[in-house]
Amino acid sequence: MSNDIRIKKGLDIKLKGEAKKTTDTAVLSNFFVLRPEDFHGVIPKLISKVGTKVKAGEPVFYDKSNEDVKFVSPVSGEVIEISRGAKRKILEIKIQADKAQTYQEHGKFDVDAATPEALKAHLLASGLWPFIKQRPYDVIAKPDKMPKAIFISGYASAPLAADLDYTLQGKEAELQAAVSALGKLTEGQVHVGVGKNASSPLAGLSGITLHKVSGPHPSGNVGTLINKIDPVNKGETVWTVAAQDLVIIGELLLTGKFNAERIVALTGSEVKSPRYFVTKLGSEVATMIYDNGVEKDANARIISGNVLNGKEIKPDGYLDYYSNVITIIPEGDDYELFGWTKPVFNKISTSRALTFSWLNPKKEYDLNTNTNGEHRAFVTTGTYEEVFPLDIYPMQILKACMYQDLDEMEALGMYEVAPEDFALTEFVCVSKQPHQKIIREGLDLMLKEIG
Amino acid sequence: MGLKEKLHSFKVKNKDKKWLPAFSALHTFLFMPNETTHGGTHIKAADDLKRTMNTVILALVPCLIFGMFNAGYQHYLALGEIESAKGFLGASFWTIDNLMVGIWQVLPLVVVSYGVGLAVEFIFAIIKGHEVEEGYLVTGMLVPLIVPVDIPLWMLAVAVVFGVVIGKEVFGGTGMNILNPALTIRAFLFFAYPTWMSGDKVWVHGAVERDQMIAEGANLDAISGETILGSYAQNNSVVYDYWDMFWGLIPGSVGETSKFLIIIGALFLIFSKVGSWRIIISTLIGALVMGLIFNGVVDAGWIGESSKFYGLMSVPFWQHLIIGSILFGAVYMATDPVTASQTNKGKWIYGFLIGFISIMIRVFNPAYPEGVFLAILLMNVFAPTIDHYVVQGNVKKRMKRLKVKTA
């Protein structure tokens, strides 16, 4: 059965530098980095020390509050550096890759024959668990809780996102193995969203409930999918898995090897030839961004992820554990004469206050990182609702987070949301408020106080 | 080194100074700042608060210019020195003489409003160490447009200080206030100096002065500058026709007379998505409904011509929109996003009640025959309550969903 989901509220941000559908193989990175920061809320306890030899797929650290959740090395090599920040917080675990890769063998796993407990234990032991996230709180799933449903979005609507129909091509076997496994871990269904007019490799899988999604961004956000299909109520849990991570899960189940390979899009207006790369989680981005990419000394922002919720990284930085896109856009650290009052043709706006992007909805823009104004108190109303398709009052929930009223946060729907759901409202915010940060801090507070 | 670099290095050099917000306020008017995003979205839409506020000011400029000409026009017309203009483009309206009166009488109101208001804003920004927020840009423009032309400047200054400090800053500044600051200023004037805010003398430049001269024994004719509402409230006949009211060739507060220009401003605000069409339309609907009810009362014969309410009650309902300041209030005042309802559903209720109550006060309070600003201030107070119930609807839906699940 196919249930269509069509949203009207939202905004497609069209930017220059979409990746062409050709895939290069990235130069093999010498160093790989695991950043505990990528896994929100995890307190890392190290298993390996500096000098430890690890195989690809061998645990490097685990979560202190959830010892079963292991985090594994994407490659085989030697741990050469563990950098720490304030209060000895672990920032990065750096691994020097071997020339010849060896894998931790987990053996082929028969999903159909296994009990859910055995399957869960297998996913935990093999380091696949961190790919499974949960709502409420948008953190790595708690293994002891049965989710009422699992949601996967196979439709990328974010600006300059990697086209999942392209990157998942030919991975049907892995995807099928992964969703079959996930189907055993929930009492409900595995809901998969795919683009309405696209030919997604996910569409042909069995054991899923398929939803055809259409409409502007955030139609491809998994949060939108959840809200429209089966919103999270108090006391309930749903799990979400990113479509590209299904490939790694599936491959390990089929072959017994943790293959950290992933197809990543290099995009953005600063990239000379935007295209796809085959690389691995935690690779140095320098292995990809300079070859027909960005100028060496360009004044550019490199983002691991998309422009709405990716992480800013340095040119010598590393690919985020979860992202499948690197975006490079110009920095906007310059003044603009009368920028607040002159008619604007080269920036996106949802208003028509002498802003003219409404004239030409198809145009691709070259936006920079300028905030286009200063931080202010909330003033305008109704702006967020235009780009926010969830059945939640965005401004009211943001304010509830700011004054930390737990009852109100709960009543207004905090269990249903993740920071990324508020990326568009943050983008259009006239007062330049940091919506995603406000929501993240609100979720953290609830996690701490309510759990 | 260009101006841009000079200002930048000046800012960097003085970044610890207490007065920096004052400099920044001016600096950011010249140059949009070089701030970049950190955490969160890496790109931002083009609009900021300055642009939003500026859009409202643009929508008000025609009203101000018209108001300046009208100040002179009403003055000379009352003196009997010029003919009636008969239409928006009438020859006796757009004259240099009329404009000169406007420059002499109206421009000082604008200067005092902005000068005093922004001074208070700057002082508060420096004391509290935050940036100067843009809220006053619109308030400062609205204030001269909603006062009588001859209001003494010192009164205006006192009222502006009161309105900005008590109406806004004590609540935490722009975005935090409960009452519309411009209307708070008007309310202060209205209750502190009622003789300058109502009656039949204050609406035309020179009328009060002329009265004083007559009182001192000069042999002159008094200038009458009664507003249309005033005439109706006294059950007098009205000397203006509907087109005068629509074009705005009538006495009244400085900027609220031209319904034509207000409608143009409204269309601009709605088109630019800065003003809420929901509030504007629902306010007008509310006013029409109340007008219809009063018409019905008159038609049913429940109230006779001898009643003091007869004059205003018998005004055909649609005419309520072109007399008084209901249109100006609906377009520029009720739509203030900070003090209005913030939910889309709430906006319909909020606007409707403003229109409804405005006309009710207009009819039942003939001593001060205009109720728009009181109605808006009243609904400002109730806007959070309206929002509360609208949001509770969403909360209840969520609770119900949970109950269905667990049942």
HADDOCK unambig.tbl for C-alpha pairs under 7 A between the chains (distance, minus, plus):
assign (segid A and resid 233 and name CA) (segid B and resid 402 and name CA) 5.88 0.50 0.50
assign (segid A and resid 307 and name CA) (segid B and resid 41 and name CA) 6.02 0.50 0.50
assign (segid A and resid 307 and name CA) (segid B and resid 42 and name CA) 5.17 0.50 0.50
assign (segid A and resid 307 and name CA) (segid B and resid 43 and name CA) 6.44 0.50 0.50
assign (segid A and resid 308 and name CA) (segid B and resid 40 and name CA) 6.76 0.50 0.50
assign (segid A and resid 308 and name CA) (segid B and resid 41 and name CA) 4.17 0.50 0.50
assign (segid A and resid 308 and name CA) (segid B and resid 42 and name CA) 5.94 0.50 0.50
assign (segid A and resid 309 and name CA) (segid B and resid 40 and name CA) 5.75 0.50 0.50
assign (segid A and resid 309 and name CA) (segid B and resid 41 and name CA) 5.47 0.50 0.50
assign (segid A and resid 332 and name CA) (segid B and resid 34 and name CA) 6.81 0.50 0.50
assign (segid A and resid 332 and name CA) (segid B and resid 36 and name CA) 6.03 0.50 0.50
assign (segid A and resid 333 and name CA) (segid B and resid 34 and name CA) 4.52 0.50 0.50
assign (segid A and resid 333 and name CA) (segid B and resid 35 and name CA) 5.96 0.50 0.50
assign (segid A and resid 333 and name CA) (segid B and resid 36 and name CA) 5.86 0.50 0.50
assign (segid A and resid 334 and name CA) (segid B and resid 34 and name CA) 4.39 0.50 0.50
assign (segid A and resid 335 and name CA) (segid B and resid 31 and name CA) 5.61 0.50 0.50
assign (segid A and resid 335 and name CA) (segid B and resid 32 and name CA) 5.44 0.50 0.50
assign (segid A and resid 335 and name CA) (segid B and resid 33 and name CA) 5.11 0.50 0.50
assign (segid A and resid 335 and name CA) (segid B and resid 34 and name CA) 4.73 0.50 0.50
assign (segid A and resid 336 and name CA) (segid B and resid 31 and name CA) 5.09 0.50 0.50
assign (segid A and resid 336 and name CA) (segid B and resid 32 and name CA) 4.94 0.50 0.50
assign (segid A and resid 337 and name CA) (segid B and resid 30 and name CA) 5.89 0.50 0.50
assign (segid A and resid 337 and name CA) (segid B and resid 31 and name CA) 4.35 0.50 0.50
assign (segid A and resid 337 and name CA) (segid B and resid 32 and name CA) 6.29 0.50 0.50
assign (segid A and resid 338 and name CA) (segid B and resid 29 and name CA) 6.60 0.50 0.50
assign (segid A and resid 338 and name CA) (segid B and resid 30 and name CA) 5.28 0.50 0.50
assign (segid A and resid 338 and name CA) (segid B and resid 31 and name CA) 5.21 0.50 0.50
assign (segid A and resid 338 and name CA) (segid B and resid 32 and name CA) 6.26 0.50 0.50
assign (segid A and resid 339 and name CA) (segid B and resid 31 and name CA) 6.22 0.50 0.50
assign (segid A and resid 339 and name CA) (segid B and resid 32 and name CA) 4.92 0.50 0.50
assign (segid A and resid 340 and name CA) (segid B and resid 32 and name CA) 5.98 0.50 0.50
assign (segid A and resid 340 and name CA) (segid B and resid 50 and name CA) 6.08 0.50 0.50
assign (segid A and resid 340 and name CA) (segid B and resid 51 and name CA) 5.33 0.50 0.50
assign (segid A and resid 341 and name CA) (segid B and resid 51 and name CA) 5.68 0.50 0.50
assign (segid A and resid 347 and name CA) (segid B and resid 45 and name CA) 6.85 0.50 0.50
assign (segid A and resid 347 and name CA) (segid B and resid 46 and name CA) 5.71 0.50 0.50
assign (segid A and resid 348 and name CA) (segid B and resid 45 and name CA) 5.40 0.50 0.50
assign (segid A and resid 348 and name CA) (segid B and resid 46 and name CA) 5.89 0.50 0.50
assign (segid A and resid 349 and name CA) (segid B and resid 45 and name CA) 5.12 0.50 0.50
assign (segid A and resid 349 and name CA) (segid B and resid 46 and name CA) 5.32 0.50 0.50
assign (segid A and resid 349 and name CA) (segid B and resid 47 and name CA) 6.48 0.50 0.50
assign (segid A and resid 351 and name CA) (segid B and resid 272 and name CA) 5.66 0.50 0.50
assign (segid A and resid 351 and name CA) (segid B and resid 273 and name CA) 5.44 0.50 0.50
assign (segid A and resid 352 and name CA) (segid B and resid 271 and name CA) 6.77 0.50 0.50
assign (segid A and resid 352 and name CA) (segid B and resid 272 and name CA) 4.03 0.50 0.50
assign (segid A and resid 352 and name CA) (segid B and resid 273 and name CA) 6.31 0.50 0.50
assign (segid A and resid 353 and name CA) (segid B and resid 52 and name CA) 6.78 0.50 0.50
assign (segid A and resid 353 and name CA) (segid B and resid 55 and name CA) 6.02 0.50 0.50
assign (segid A and resid 353 and name CA) (segid B and resid 272 and name CA) 4.77 0.50 0.50
assign (segid A and resid 367 and name CA) (segid B and resid 43 and name CA) 6.64 0.50 0.50
assign (segid A and resid 368 and name CA) (segid B and resid 43 and name CA) 6.25 0.50 0.50
assign (segid A and resid 369 and name CA) (segid B and resid 36 and name CA) 5.26 0.50 0.50
assign (segid A and resid 369 and name CA) (segid B and resid 37 and name CA) 5.67 0.50 0.50
assign (segid A and resid 369 and name CA) (segid B and resid 42 and name CA) 5.52 0.50 0.50
assign (segid A and resid 369 and name CA) (segid B and resid 43 and name CA) 5.01 0.50 0.50
assign (segid A and resid 370 and name CA) (segid B and resid 34 and name CA) 6.63 0.50 0.50
assign (segid A and resid 370 and name CA) (segid B and resid 35 and name CA) 5.77 0.50 0.50
assign (segid A and resid 370 and name CA) (segid B and resid 36 and name CA) 4.32 0.50 0.50
assign (segid A and resid 370 and name CA) (segid B and resid 37 and name CA) 6.26 0.50 0.50
assign (segid A and resid 370 and name CA) (segid B and resid 43 and name CA) 6.88 0.50 0.50
assign (segid A and resid 371 and name CA) (segid B and resid 35 and name CA) 5.85 0.50 0.50
assign (segid A and resid 371 and name CA) (segid B and resid 36 and name CA) 5.21 0.50 0.50
assign (segid A and resid 371 and name CA) (segid B and resid 37 and name CA) 5.68 0.50 0.50
assign (segid A and resid 371 and name CA) (segid B and resid 43 and name CA) 6.95 0.50 0.50
assign (segid A and resid 371 and name CA) (segid B and resid 44 and name CA) 5.57 0.50 0.50
assign (segid A and resid 372 and name CA) (segid B and resid 32 and name CA) 6.90 0.50 0.50
assign (segid A and resid 372 and name CA) (segid B and resid 44 and name CA) 6.70 0.50 0.50
assign (segid A and resid 372 and name CA) (segid B and resid 46 and name CA) 5.72 0.50 0.50
assign (segid A and resid 372 and name CA) (segid B and resid 47 and name CA) 6.88 0.50 0.50
assign (segid A and resid 372 and name CA) (segid B and resid 48 and name CA) 6.50 0.50 0.50
assign (segid A and resid 373 and name CA) (segid B and resid 32 and name CA) 6.43 0.50 0.50
assign (segid A and resid 373 and name CA) (segid B and resid 33 and name CA) 6.62 0.50 0.50
assign (segid A and resid 373 and name CA) (segid B and resid 48 and name CA) 5.16 0.50 0.50
assign (segid A and resid 376 and name CA) (segid B and resid 133 and name CA) 6.99 0.50 0.50
assign (segid A and resid 377 and name CA) (segid B and resid 174 and name CA) 6.90 0.50 0.50
assign (segid A and resid 377 and name CA) (segid B and resid 175 and name CA) 5.55 0.50 0.50
assign (segid A and resid 378 and name CA) (segid B and resid 175 and name CA) 5.79 0.50 0.50
assign (segid A and resid 379 and name CA) (segid B and resid 175 and name CA) 5.08 0.50 0.50
assign (segid A and resid 379 and name CA) (segid B and resid 337 and name CA) 6.23 0.50 0.50
assign (segid A and resid 379 and name CA) (segid B and resid 338 and name CA) 5.52 0.50 0.50
assign (segid A and resid 380 and name CA) (segid B and resid 337 and name CA) 5.36 0.50 0.50
assign (segid A and resid 380 and name CA) (segid B and resid 338 and name CA) 6.93 0.50 0.50
assign (segid A and resid 381 and name CA) (segid B and resid 337 and name CA) 5.86 0.50 0.50
assign (segid A and resid 381 and name CA) (segid B and resid 342 and name CA) 5.57 0.50 0.50
assign (segid A and resid 382 and name CA) (segid B and resid 343 and name CA) 6.98 0.50 0.50
assign (segid A and resid 382 and name CA) (segid B and resid 344 and name CA) 6.74 0.50 0.50
assign (segid A and resid 411 and name CA) (segid B and resid 395 and name CA) 5.57 0.50 0.50
assign (segid A and resid 412 and name CA) (segid B and resid 395 and name CA) 5.83 0.50 0.50
assign (segid A and resid 423 and name CA) (segid B and resid 41 and name CA) 6.32 0.50 0.50
assign (segid A and resid 426 and name CA) (segid B and resid 41 and name CA) 6.85 0.50 0.50
assign (segid A and resid 427 and name CA) (segid B and resid 41 and name CA) 6.32 0.50 0.50
assign (segid A and resid 427 and name CA) (segid B and resid 43 and name CA) 6.67 0.50 0.50
assign (segid A and resid 427 and name CA) (segid B and resid 44 and name CA) 4.68 0.50 0.50
assign (segid A and resid 427 and name CA) (segid B and resid 45 and name CA) 5.66 0.50 0.50
assign (segid A and resid 428 and name CA) (segid B and resid 44 and name CA) 6.47 0.50 0.50
assign (segid A and resid 428 and name CA) (segid B and resid 45 and name CA) 5.08 0.50 0.50
assign (segid A and resid 430 and name CA) (segid B and resid 47 and name CA) 5.57 0.50 0.50
assign (segid A and resid 430 and name CA) (segid B and resid 48 and name CA) 4.48 0.50 0.50
assign (segid A and resid 430 and name CA) (segid B and resid 49 and name CA) 5.62 0.50 0.50
assign (segid A and resid 431 and name CA) (segid B and resid 48 and name CA) 6.23 0.50 0.50
assign (segid A and resid 431 and name CA) (segid B and resid 49 and name CA) 6.12 0.50 0.50
assign (segid A and resid 434 and name CA) (segid B and resid 40 and name CA) 6.36 0.50 0.50
assign (segid A and resid 436 and name CA) (segid B and resid 40 and name CA) 5.79 0.50 0.50
assign (segid A and resid 437 and name CA) (segid B and resid 40 and name CA) 6.62 0.50 0.50
